[in-house]
Amino acid sequence: MLTEKEIEVLNLRKKGLKQIEIAKRLKISQPAVSSFENSISRKIRSSIEILELVKKLGLDVSKFKKRGLS
């Protein structure tokens, strides 16, 4: 699951901002933005690997959704 700050960083990247611009906007350091982006990438890669495994095993992904969200 992504944190609020990671989602903020993603949204600002989507708008085309560079790391230094994101850092200024969020009042954090550029290395902190880089760290958030690395964390986001790890989480996304991990999620993709899990989904690929679920598909390979032939499991129905919809059965794993949180109740109330489907």
Secondary structure, DSSP 8 states (H G I E B T S, - for coil): ---HHHHHHHHHHHTT--HHHHHHHHTS-HHHHHHHHHHHHHHHHHHHHHHHHHHHTT--GGGGS-TTT-
